[in-house]
Structures are given as structure tokens and as C-alpha cells.
């Protein structure tokens, strides 16, 4: 499930602020924010892997996994597998 789906499925239907503005509870909103952050990190890692494919060879040593691990560490998501 994506963050947008979580919000859509958990809007409080009896409270509408404006035509297109619905209300969700704070725990749902925080969960959706964390999900969106995770989704973006996964996209960044995937893009990094594609963009650096074949370009991280130093003196005949492939450093791709080492550099990818550092990139994930900087993003704060070393545990994400892609």
C-alpha cells in the first residue's frame, strides 16, 4: 500500500473542510508521511543503482556495493533491499 492509499482509505468522511480537503487522524498522517519517505528512499536507491551501473570500477575493483552501502547509510536506510 502506498501513502496516498492509506490516507484515502482512512479519511474521516463525516468531516470535510472544503470540497477537496478531508481530515485524517494524526497517527494515520504520521504513518503516511513515514511511508512516503520510505517510498522516496527506495526510488533514490533504485535510481542510484541504475545511474552508477558500470561506473564504479577503480583500478579493476568494482566498488559498486561499497558505494551503494554508503549511499544507503547517508539516506538513513541501510536495511532497505532493492
HUQUI-V341977 format. One record per pair of residues at least 24 apart in sequence whose C-alpha atoms are under 6 Angstrom apart, sorted by sequence separation. I is the first residue (numbers start at 1). J is the second residue. If there is no record, write none. Layout:
I;J + I;J
//
This chain:
3;32 + 3;35 + 3;36
//
